[in-house]
Amino acid sequence: MNRQLTPQQLEKLREPTIHKLDTAAALDHLGKLIDEGTNAACKKTIDRALHQLQALDQRQHSDHHAVLSHYFRANAYSALANIQHYRSAQQTLMWDCSEIQQQMLALNSAISHKGFSTLEPMRQCQILTNYGNLLKDVGRVIDAIAQWDKALSILPNFGKARGARGLGLGRYTALQRDGWHQAILAQHAYDSLESASKPDAYFESDDAEQASLYYRPRAEHLLEHFNIDEIREQSYLTKGELGKSKAERAYRTWCLKHRLVLNPLNDLGSWIAASGDELTLPALSEKFCDGTNGALTPPIFGFFNQLKQEYASARFMLYEGVTAKGVHFSDRQVDIADTLDFSEFSLATERIRTAFRVAYSLLDKVALLVNRYMGFDADKNARNVNLSFKNVWFQAKNNFLNPSLLPSKNIGLCGLYWLSKELHDNELILTTAADARELHAIRNALEHKYLKVQEGWTAPFIDKQVGDYALTLGSHELEAKALRVMQIARSALFYLTFAIEYEENMEADTRSTTLVATMPISSMKTSRKRRDHF
């Protein structure tokens, strides 16, 4: 167990400057300063480290040292966020926390930096695991699982990633309504927590003993609520079928591989049982006097149906676009001028472009549903404000964060808020991963300007900006960004249902003993999806 330094020892550790140290030695000193300041929850020590990191960044860094600088800065802001959070009288979610924002920036900068691959595998895993932990803390548990899985793909025995994944899956389990989904996720959460306590789990220094004390009780807590051995014996994940035709099986295999299925089990991997889009809204309550649809279901169900259908259709268009072979017959007899810059004009390319547009538009529709359901700001409608995924969180009159959010413990809503920042926050946009950059600019070019798509091999020679009316991308880059938008839209739909579920549970807990009538909602028959059924 790490021994905490005394205030006098911390004061002595803060005294040295880094001016005469080379970059490697300076980073070693600052790393120790941050670690000791974190252990002692000493803001003064962390502030000193950040001040010296800022001075260090004035030097010319190697790529390797630049990534480490970002990583240490993230650790420092993480410590400051924890100090602020635990000193606060109210234990609320991190809605408007500058330290969390700076930590996100630093971790994004480290992961997206070209020097990230030069780090030793253990350090890469530390950064990815910390990023996953941060995403989980702000409500983005689905995106967090992907980061822990990346870390484990580098070092399968990295103990902190195993444990963090177990804790994250435990939270994911608690967000589910379906009993089987809960059971399967709980089993995998238990297995991850147990694996973090096994002898083969790798931890730095003496963290292994502390890890066992931390993770094992949480694994035992899952045992108290789930029969893990029985769930494992069912082998539910391997049951089912991917489709009747070869084409359908290929499509669903692709969806599973890229984690695009609206099914929480897809976040465990490419399992057959995860191939169905099973995400639905929770049960909703509505006063009879507030009903706007007569004896029919509340309009929100139809709205969510449309969101889900648009997502599934955009996903299939993306699949058709990226897997297309040859020339489609609809492209014949369409006279296109050869611009001599290897631009792409085809049905396949249009499918990818359209999939991007539809998936991105889903986010603004999620914002509209959130605004209506939560009753955030009716004044936005009165002022004809163009409601979007970017501004739904803020007041129309002053553009400040909606004050009703600050005390909220709605983790799904918090996840949506931080997901919107990945797309729209000017600082985060500059530091996020390559496949997530420029998404908003690409959407604007697709909708209002000219997005020129050139053959993938031309990427090194592409001039991104063509005048003030065109943006240029390589075909491979467009595919990667369209796939990322689909993944963001998927996460948004999940977080939306989690947010509504939380609010409905809160409503049920405070509801009076007045008479409540129920209305069952069944699934639409697949045969009704035919356009020629009359």
Backbone torsions as a table, in degrees:
resi	resn	phi	psi	omega
1	MET	NA	134.5	-179.1
2	ASN	-66.3	130.5	179.0
3	ARG	-87.0	129.8	-177.6
4	GLN	-77.2	133.2	178.9
5	LEU	-71.7	151.8	176.3
6	THR	-75.9	162.1	176.3
7	PRO	-55.5	-36.6	179.3
8	GLN	-66.8	-40.1	178.8
9	GLN	-66.9	-38.7	177.3
10	LEU	-64.0	-40.8	178.7
11	GLU	-61.1	-41.9	179.2
12	LYS	-66.6	-36.4	179.7
13	LEU	-68.9	-28.4	-179.2
14	ARG	-78.6	-19.3	-171.9
15	GLU	-64.7	-46.1	-174.4
16	PRO	-62.4	148.4	172.2
17	THR	-102.8	169.2	-177.3
18	ILE	-106.2	5.6	-172.8
19	HIS	-58.5	-36.3	-176.0
20	LYS	-97.6	2.8	179.7
21	LEU	-94.6	144.4	173.0
22	ASP	-71.2	170.8	-172.0
23	THR	-60.7	-42.6	-178.6
24	ALA	-63.1	-45.4	179.9
25	ALA	-67.2	-37.9	178.5
26	ALA	-63.0	-42.2	179.3
27	LEU	-66.3	-37.9	176.8
28	ASP	-60.9	-44.4	179.9
29	HIS	-64.4	-44.0	-177.7
30	LEU	-69.6	-33.2	176.2
31	GLY	-62.7	-42.8	177.8
32	LYS	-66.2	-40.6	179.6
33	LEU	-60.1	-43.0	179.8
34	ILE	-68.2	-42.4	179.8
35	ASP	-61.9	-45.2	-178.3
36	GLU	-70.7	-37.1	176.8
37	GLY	-65.1	-34.9	177.6
38	THR	-67.7	-46.2	-179.5
39	ASN	-59.9	-36.8	-177.1
40	ALA	-92.1	-1.6	-175.5
41	ALA	50.5	45.6	-176.0
42	CYS	-102.9	103.8	-178.7
43	LYS	-61.1	-38.3	-178.4
44	LYS	-61.2	-40.2	179.2
45	THR	-68.3	-41.5	179.2
46	ILE	-65.5	-42.8	178.6
47	ASP	-61.0	-38.7	177.9
48	ARG	-62.7	-42.3	179.1
49	ALA	-63.9	-42.5	179.6
50	LEU	-64.7	-38.8	178.0
51	HIS	-61.5	-43.1	-179.2
52	GLN	-73.9	-30.9	174.8
53	LEU	-63.4	-39.2	178.1
54	GLN	-62.4	-40.0	177.8
55	ALA	-67.1	-39.5	-179.6
56	LEU	-63.6	-34.3	-177.6
57	ASP	-69.2	-9.8	175.9
58	GLN	-75.1	-15.4	178.7
59	ARG	-81.8	164.8	172.6
60	GLN	-82.1	114.1	-177.7
61	HIS	-94.7	152.7	161.9
62	SER	-74.4	162.2	178.6
63	ASP	-58.6	-39.8	-179.2
64	HIS	-60.3	-49.0	-178.2
65	HIS	-70.5	-30.3	178.7
66	ALA	-64.3	-41.2	178.9
67	VAL	-66.0	-42.1	178.6
68	LEU	-62.3	-37.0	178.1
69	SER	-62.0	-43.4	176.9
70	HIS	-62.2	-42.0	-178.1
71	TYR	-63.6	-45.4	179.9
72	PHE	-66.1	-36.3	178.3
73	ARG	-64.4	-40.8	177.7
74	ALA	-60.7	-43.0	178.5
75	ASN	-62.2	-38.8	-179.9
76	ALA	-65.4	-44.7	-179.9
77	TYR	-70.4	-30.4	174.6
78	SER	-62.0	-43.3	178.5
79	ALA	-63.4	-42.5	179.1
80	LEU	-64.2	-40.0	178.9
81	ALA	-63.1	-41.6	179.4
82	ASN	-66.3	-41.4	178.5
83	ILE	-60.7	-45.4	-179.6
84	GLN	-65.6	-41.1	-176.2
85	HIS	-65.9	-44.8	-175.7
86	TYR	-78.3	-21.1	175.0
87	ARG	-81.3	-17.0	-179.0
88	SER	-71.9	143.8	179.0
89	ALA	-70.7	-30.3	-178.7
90	GLN	-104.7	124.7	178.5
91	GLN	-89.4	80.6	-178.0
92	THR	-107.3	177.0	178.3
93	LEU	-73.9	162.1	-178.3
94	MET	-85.9	78.7	-179.7
95	TRP	-80.8	-55.4	-172.7
96	ASP	-126.4	71.3	-174.3
97	CYS	-120.7	113.2	-177.3
98	SER	-64.4	-31.9	179.5
99	GLU	-66.3	-39.3	176.8
100	ILE	-65.2	-41.8	177.9
101	GLN	-59.3	-45.4	-178.8
102	GLN	-68.3	-35.7	176.1
103	GLN	-64.1	-42.5	178.0
104	MET	-61.5	-43.8	178.8
105	LEU	-59.7	-46.2	-176.7
106	ALA	-66.0	-43.2	179.9
107	LEU	-67.8	-41.6	175.4
108	ASN	-59.1	-43.3	-179.4
109	SER	-63.1	-39.5	180.0
110	ALA	-66.6	-46.7	-175.1
111	ILE	-69.5	-37.8	-177.0
112	SER	-85.0	-8.0	-178.6
113	HIS	-70.3	142.9	-179.6
114	LYS	-64.2	-18.6	179.0
115	GLY	-83.8	-3.9	-178.3
116	PHE	-58.3	-39.8	-177.8
117	SER	-69.7	-14.4	179.3
118	THR	-83.6	-12.2	179.6
119	LEU	-71.8	153.9	174.0
120	GLU	-65.2	149.4	-175.7
121	PRO	-51.6	-39.3	-178.5
122	MET	-62.1	-40.9	-179.1
123	ARG	-68.4	-38.9	175.6
124	GLN	-58.4	-43.8	-179.9
125	CYS	-65.0	-38.1	177.2
126	GLN	-59.6	-45.2	-177.5
127	ILE	-66.8	-46.0	-179.9
128	LEU	-64.3	-39.1	179.4
129	THR	-66.1	-43.9	178.2
130	ASN	-62.6	-38.2	178.4
131	TYR	-65.3	-41.9	175.8
132	GLY	-61.1	-41.9	178.7
133	ASN	-61.4	-40.8	179.9
134	LEU	-65.8	-44.1	178.5
135	LEU	-60.5	-40.7	177.8
136	LYS	-62.5	-41.7	-177.4
137	ASP	-63.8	-29.6	-179.8
138	VAL	-97.1	12.1	173.5
139	GLY	97.2	0.2	-177.3
140	ARG	-98.1	62.1	-173.0
141	VAL	-66.8	-33.5	179.3
142	ILE	-63.7	-45.7	178.5
143	ASP	-68.3	-29.4	177.7
144	ALA	-66.4	-42.7	-179.8
145	ILE	-57.9	-39.6	179.2
146	ALA	-62.2	-37.5	179.3
147	GLN	-69.1	-42.9	177.5
148	TRP	-63.4	-37.3	177.9
149	ASP	-65.4	-35.6	175.7
150	LYS	-63.4	-42.6	179.1
151	ALA	-61.9	-43.7	-178.1
152	LEU	-71.8	-21.5	174.8
153	SER	-72.5	-22.7	177.3
154	ILE	-85.5	-50.1	177.5
155	LEU	-131.3	95.4	-176.7
156	PRO	-58.9	-21.2	-178.1
157	ASN	-102.6	15.7	-179.6
158	PHE	-69.6	110.0	-168.3
159	GLY	-62.7	-41.5	-177.1
160	LYS	-66.2	-34.9	177.7
161	ALA	-70.0	-39.0	176.4
162	ARG	-60.0	-48.8	-178.6
163	GLY	-65.8	-43.1	-179.7
164	ALA	-63.6	-39.7	178.4
165	ARG	-63.5	-39.6	177.9
166	GLY	-63.1	-43.7	178.4
167	LEU	-65.4	-40.6	179.6
168	GLY	-65.6	-42.9	177.4
169	LEU	-65.8	-31.2	175.2
170	GLY	-63.0	-42.6	176.7
171	ARG	-66.1	-41.5	178.8
172	TYR	-59.6	-39.1	177.6
173	THR	-59.2	-45.2	-177.0
174	ALA	-65.7	-19.5	-178.6
175	LEU	-87.7	-6.7	-176.2
176	GLN	-88.4	150.6	174.1
177	ARG	-103.5	-33.4	-178.6
178	ASP	-72.0	129.4	-176.3
179	GLY	-62.1	-41.3	-179.7
180	TRP	-68.4	-41.1	177.1
181	HIS	-59.6	-44.5	177.6
182	GLN	-58.1	-47.3	-175.7
183	ALA	-62.8	-47.4	-178.0
184	ILE	-65.1	-44.0	178.8
185	LEU	-64.8	-38.3	178.5
186	ALA	-63.4	-39.9	178.9
187	GLN	-61.8	-43.7	-179.4
188	HIS	-71.6	-32.3	174.5
189	ALA	-64.0	-44.4	179.1
190	TYR	-61.5	-46.4	-178.4
191	ASP	-61.6	-39.1	179.5
192	SER	-67.9	-41.4	178.8
193	LEU	-65.6	-41.2	178.4
194	GLU	-65.4	-40.3	-179.0
195	SER	-65.5	-27.0	177.6
196	ALA	-71.4	-16.5	-179.7
197	SER	-102.0	0.2	-178.3
198	LYS	-80.1	157.9	-178.0
199	PRO	-60.0	-28.6	-177.0
200	ASP	-81.0	-6.6	179.2
201	ALA	-70.9	130.8	-177.0
202	TYR	-95.6	127.7	174.7
203	PHE	-131.9	151.6	175.3
204	GLU	-76.6	148.1	175.8
205	SER	48.0	-130.1	-174.6
206	ASP	-100.8	25.7	-176.9
207	ASP	-70.3	-19.7	-176.5
208	ALA	-61.5	-43.9	-179.7
209	GLU	-65.1	-43.0	178.2
210	GLN	-65.2	-35.8	179.9
211	ALA	-63.1	-43.5	179.5
212	SER	-61.6	-40.8	179.1
213	LEU	-67.9	-27.8	-176.9
214	TYR	-87.8	-45.8	-172.9
215	TYR	-82.1	-36.5	-174.4
216	ARG	-61.9	-44.5	177.9
217	PRO	-60.3	-31.5	179.0
218	ARG	-73.3	-32.4	173.5
219	ALA	-68.0	-41.5	178.8
220	GLU	-65.5	-31.1	176.6
221	HIS	-62.5	-39.6	177.4
222	LEU	-65.9	-36.2	178.0
223	LEU	-62.5	-30.1	179.8
224	GLU	-69.6	-23.5	-175.3
225	HIS	-110.9	-15.6	-177.9
226	PHE	-136.8	143.5	173.9
227	ASN	-86.6	86.7	-171.1
228	ILE	-61.4	-42.3	-178.8
229	ASP	-63.4	-41.5	179.5
230	GLU	-66.0	-40.2	178.7
231	ILE	-63.0	-42.2	-179.6
232	ARG	-64.6	-38.5	-179.7
233	GLU	-64.4	-28.3	-178.9
234	GLN	-67.1	-25.2	-179.0
235	SER	48.4	45.7	-173.7
236	TYR	-62.1	-34.4	-174.5
237	LEU	-65.1	-23.2	-177.5
238	THR	-93.3	0.0	-177.0
239	LYS	-94.9	154.3	178.5
240	GLY	112.2	-170.8	178.2
241	GLU	-142.2	152.3	-177.5
242	LEU	-86.7	-15.7	-179.3
243	GLY	151.8	166.3	-176.9
244	LYS	-84.0	-33.4	-176.9
245	SER	-103.7	161.3	177.3
246	LYS	-62.8	-38.2	-179.4
247	ALA	-65.6	-42.3	179.7
248	GLU	-66.8	-40.2	179.7
249	ARG	-64.0	-39.3	178.5
250	ALA	-64.6	-41.2	179.6
251	TYR	-63.8	-48.4	-176.8
252	ARG	-69.5	-31.7	174.7
253	THR	-63.6	-41.2	177.8
254	TRP	-64.0	-42.9	179.2
255	CYS	-60.9	-44.3	-179.9
256	LEU	-64.7	-41.4	-178.7
257	LYS	-59.2	-40.0	-176.5
258	HIS	-96.0	9.1	178.6
259	ARG	53.7	56.2	-178.6
260	LEU	-113.1	4.1	-178.7
261	VAL	-84.4	139.3	177.7
262	LEU	-80.9	66.7	-177.0
263	ASN	-150.6	124.2	-176.8
264	PRO	-61.9	-24.2	-179.4
265	LEU	-68.6	-20.6	177.5
266	ASN	-65.4	-22.0	177.8
267	ASP	-75.9	-5.5	173.2
268	LEU	-92.2	-12.7	-178.8
269	GLY	136.9	-169.2	-175.3
270	SER	-88.7	63.4	-178.0
271	TRP	-91.3	143.7	-178.2
272	ILE	-58.8	-40.3	-177.1
273	ALA	-65.2	-12.8	-178.3
274	ALA	-95.7	8.6	-170.4
275	SER	-80.5	-10.4	-178.5
276	GLY	-97.5	139.9	178.7
277	ASP	-80.2	87.5	-171.2
278	GLU	-98.6	1.7	-178.6
279	LEU	-67.0	128.8	177.3
280	THR	-138.0	166.7	173.9
281	LEU	-72.2	153.1	173.6
282	PRO	-74.5	173.7	174.0
283	ALA	-64.0	137.7	-177.7
284	LEU	-116.1	149.0	176.1
285	SER	-112.0	145.7	-179.5
286	GLU	-152.3	135.3	176.7
287	LYS	-70.5	144.7	-179.3
288	PHE	-58.5	-37.2	-177.8
289	CYS	-72.3	-16.5	-179.7
290	ASP	-94.7	-6.1	-176.4
291	GLY	-64.2	134.2	179.8
292	THR	-113.9	2.7	-173.5
293	ASN	-125.3	24.5	179.5
294	GLY	62.8	-131.2	-179.4
295	ALA	-90.6	4.0	179.5
296	LEU	-83.7	173.8	179.0
297	THR	-67.8	153.4	177.5
298	PRO	-55.9	144.1	-177.0
299	PRO	-56.3	-23.2	-177.2
300	ILE	-60.4	-30.1	178.9
301	PHE	-67.3	-42.6	177.0
302	GLY	-65.6	-37.7	178.3
303	PHE	-61.1	-46.8	-179.2
304	PHE	-66.7	-37.5	175.1
305	ASN	-55.0	-43.7	-178.8
306	GLN	-66.1	-41.7	177.2
307	LEU	-58.8	-44.9	-177.2
308	LYS	-67.0	-41.8	-179.9
309	GLN	-66.9	-41.8	178.2
310	GLU	-62.5	-40.0	178.3
311	TYR	-61.8	-49.9	-177.4
312	ALA	-62.4	-39.0	-179.5
313	SER	-70.3	-41.6	177.5
314	ALA	-62.9	-39.2	178.8
315	ARG	-60.8	-42.9	-179.6
316	PHE	-68.5	-38.3	176.9
317	MET	-62.1	-39.3	177.6
318	LEU	-63.4	-43.8	178.5
319	TYR	-60.2	-46.9	-179.7
320	GLU	-62.5	-37.4	-179.2
321	GLY	-67.3	-45.4	-174.5
322	VAL	-78.9	-18.3	-178.6
323	THR	-107.4	5.5	-176.1
324	ALA	-62.9	141.8	176.5
325	LYS	-124.4	142.4	175.3
326	GLY	70.4	-165.4	-178.8
327	VAL	-107.1	127.4	178.8
328	HIS	-74.6	146.7	-176.2
329	PHE	-61.4	-26.3	179.9
330	SER	-70.9	-15.4	178.7
331	ASP	-86.5	-12.5	178.0
332	ARG	-75.4	149.4	179.4
333	GLN	63.1	21.3	171.6
334	VAL	-107.3	104.6	-173.6
335	ASP	-76.7	113.4	-179.2
336	ILE	-118.5	131.0	178.4
337	ALA	-70.3	137.5	175.6
338	ASP	-82.6	109.2	-177.2
339	THR	-85.1	0.6	175.0
340	LEU	65.5	17.7	178.1
341	ASP	-120.8	16.6	176.9
342	PHE	60.0	36.6	174.6
343	SER	-71.4	152.0	-179.0
344	GLU	-103.9	129.1	173.6
345	PHE	-136.2	108.8	-178.0
346	SER	-165.5	165.2	176.3
347	LEU	-61.7	-39.1	-178.8
348	ALA	-60.8	-45.4	179.2
349	THR	-65.1	-40.0	179.1
350	GLU	-65.1	-32.6	176.8
351	ARG	-64.5	-41.1	178.3
352	ILE	-66.2	-44.1	179.2
353	ARG	-61.5	-43.6	-179.1
354	THR	-67.3	-39.4	178.0
355	ALA	-60.4	-42.1	177.1
356	PHE	-59.1	-49.4	-176.9
357	ARG	-61.6	-45.2	-177.9
358	VAL	-65.8	-45.6	-178.7
359	ALA	-62.7	-41.5	-179.7
360	TYR	-67.0	-39.4	-179.2
361	SER	-64.9	-25.6	177.8
362	LEU	-59.7	-32.7	-177.3
363	LEU	-65.5	-41.5	177.5
364	ASP	-67.6	-32.9	177.3
365	LYS	-70.9	-35.3	172.7
366	VAL	-60.4	-40.9	178.9
367	ALA	-61.4	-42.2	179.2
368	LEU	-63.1	-43.5	179.3
369	LEU	-64.0	-41.8	177.9
370	VAL	-61.0	-45.9	-178.0
371	ASN	-62.0	-42.3	-179.7
372	ARG	-70.5	-44.9	-176.6
373	TYR	-67.9	-44.2	-176.7
374	MET	-81.7	-16.4	-177.6
375	GLY	64.8	40.7	-174.9
376	PHE	-61.5	-62.4	-169.9
377	ASP	-149.8	88.5	177.9
378	ALA	-63.1	-22.3	-178.8
379	ASP	-64.2	-23.1	178.5
380	LYS	-64.3	-38.1	177.7
381	ASN	-68.8	-40.9	-179.1
382	ALA	-63.9	-33.7	-177.7
383	ARG	-91.1	5.2	-178.8
384	ASN	58.2	34.7	177.2
385	VAL	-70.7	135.6	179.0
386	ASN	-76.8	93.9	-175.4
387	LEU	-64.7	135.9	-177.9
388	SER	-149.1	171.5	177.3
389	PHE	-63.8	-21.6	180.0
390	LYS	-79.6	-42.2	-169.5
391	ASN	-106.3	-3.0	-176.8
392	VAL	-61.9	-22.0	-175.9
393	TRP	-84.0	-7.2	-171.8
394	PHE	-118.6	155.6	178.2
395	GLN	-75.1	139.0	-178.6
396	ALA	-66.9	-33.3	-173.0
397	LYS	-75.1	-28.1	-177.2
398	ASN	-139.6	0.2	177.9
399	ASN	62.4	22.7	172.6
400	PHE	-88.5	154.8	177.3
401	LEU	-56.3	135.2	-179.2
402	ASN	-54.9	122.2	-175.8
403	PRO	-62.9	-20.9	178.8
404	SER	-70.1	-16.9	180.0
405	LEU	-78.5	-34.7	-170.9
406	LEU	-56.2	-42.8	178.2
407	PRO	-86.9	-3.7	-173.9
408	SER	-69.8	141.6	174.9
409	LYS	-109.6	22.5	179.4
410	ASN	-78.4	99.1	-173.2
411	ILE	-67.7	-32.2	178.1
412	GLY	-67.0	-41.3	178.6
413	LEU	-65.8	-40.4	177.4
414	CYS	-62.4	-39.4	177.4
415	GLY	-61.9	-41.2	177.3
416	LEU	-63.0	-41.2	-179.7
417	TYR	-60.7	-47.9	-178.7
418	TRP	-72.9	-26.4	173.9
419	LEU	-66.5	-39.1	178.3
420	SER	-64.2	-32.7	-179.6
421	LYS	-67.4	-30.7	177.6
422	GLU	-61.2	-32.3	-178.2
423	LEU	-89.5	-31.0	-167.0
424	HIS	-121.0	-15.7	179.7
425	ASP	-75.0	124.1	-173.3
426	ASN	-60.5	-34.8	-180.0
427	GLU	-73.9	-47.6	-176.8
428	LEU	-65.1	-34.5	179.8
429	ILE	-57.8	-37.5	-176.2
430	LEU	-73.2	-19.3	-173.4
431	THR	-113.7	-6.0	-174.5
432	THR	-73.5	172.8	-177.5
433	ALA	-61.6	155.6	-174.3
434	ALA	-57.5	-38.2	-177.0
435	ASP	-72.9	-10.9	-179.6
436	ALA	-107.0	-2.1	-179.8
437	ARG	-78.7	151.8	173.0
438	GLU	62.2	16.6	-176.7
439	LEU	-62.6	-41.7	-179.6
440	HIS	-67.4	-39.7	178.7
441	ALA	-64.8	-39.3	178.5
442	ILE	-65.3	-42.7	178.3
443	ARG	-59.6	-43.0	179.3
444	ASN	-64.8	-38.4	177.7
445	ALA	-65.8	-40.3	178.8
446	LEU	-65.1	-39.0	-174.7
447	GLU	-85.7	-35.8	-168.1
448	HIS	-126.2	-12.5	-175.3
449	LYS	-129.4	-139.6	-177.0
450	TYR	-129.5	112.3	173.9
451	LEU	-100.3	110.1	179.8
452	LYS	-90.5	125.7	-179.7
453	VAL	-110.4	122.0	-180.0
454	GLN	-110.3	158.2	-179.8
455	GLU	-55.2	143.3	-171.2
456	GLY	-55.3	-35.3	-176.0
457	TRP	-68.0	-15.2	-178.6
458	THR	-84.0	0.1	-173.9
459	ALA	-48.8	-44.8	-178.4
460	PRO	-64.8	-16.6	-174.1
461	PHE	-109.1	5.3	-174.2
462	ILE	-77.0	133.0	170.5
463	ASP	-95.0	107.1	-171.3
464	LYS	-55.0	-47.1	-173.4
465	GLN	-103.0	126.4	176.9
466	VAL	-116.7	97.4	-175.2
467	GLY	64.8	-150.9	179.6
468	ASP	-109.8	13.5	-176.6
469	TYR	-125.6	-1.0	-174.9
470	ALA	-136.5	146.0	174.0
471	LEU	-127.5	137.7	-175.1
472	THR	-115.4	136.1	176.2
473	LEU	-134.7	153.0	169.0
474	GLY	-79.7	155.5	-176.2
475	SER	-62.5	-38.0	179.0
476	HIS	-65.7	-38.2	179.6
477	GLU	-66.6	-41.0	178.1
478	LEU	-62.5	-41.6	178.5
479	GLU	-60.3	-45.8	-178.9
480	ALA	-63.4	-40.8	-178.9
481	LYS	-72.6	-36.0	176.0
482	ALA	-64.2	-40.0	177.6
483	LEU	-63.9	-40.2	179.4
484	ARG	-65.3	-40.2	178.2
485	VAL	-63.2	-38.8	177.3
486	MET	-62.2	-41.4	179.3
487	GLN	-66.7	-37.7	176.9
488	ILE	-65.2	-43.1	178.9
489	ALA	-62.8	-39.4	177.0
490	ARG	-60.4	-49.6	179.3
491	SER	-58.3	-42.1	-178.1
492	ALA	-61.3	-40.2	179.6
493	LEU	-65.6	-39.6	176.4
494	PHE	-64.5	-49.5	-177.8
495	TYR	-62.7	-32.9	176.6
496	LEU	-60.7	-46.9	-179.8
497	THR	-67.1	-35.7	177.7
498	PHE	-64.3	-40.5	-178.9
499	ALA	-64.4	-44.2	-179.7
500	ILE	-67.5	-40.7	178.2
501	GLU	-58.9	-43.1	179.7
502	TYR	-61.3	-46.8	-178.4
503	GLU	-64.6	-38.9	179.2
504	GLU	-66.7	-38.6	177.0
505	ASN	-64.8	-41.0	177.3
506	MET	-63.2	-40.0	178.8
507	GLU	-63.9	-42.7	-179.5
508	ALA	-64.9	-36.0	-179.0
509	ASP	-68.0	-26.7	-176.2
510	THR	-106.3	0.4	-175.7
511	ARG	-69.1	142.8	177.2
512	SER	-75.3	-179.0	-176.2
513	THR	-88.1	24.4	178.4
514	THR	-68.4	159.6	-177.6
515	LEU	-63.3	133.5	178.8
516	VAL	-122.7	123.0	176.3
517	ALA	-98.4	145.3	-179.3
518	THR	-113.5	151.4	178.9
519	MET	-134.7	109.8	-179.4
520	PRO	-69.8	147.0	177.6
521	ILE	-123.0	118.9	-179.2
522	SER	-99.6	166.6	-179.8
523	SER	-80.0	142.6	176.6
524	MET	-67.8	138.3	177.6
525	LYS	-67.6	140.2	-179.4
526	THR	-59.9	-32.8	-178.9
527	SER	-61.5	-24.3	-179.4
528	ARG	-76.6	-6.1	178.1
529	LYS	-85.3	-1.2	176.8
530	ARG	-73.0	141.4	176.2
531	ARG	-85.3	-15.7	-175.5
532	ASP	-111.1	31.9	-173.5
533	HIS	-80.3	-6.8	177.2
534	PHE	-96.7	NA	NA
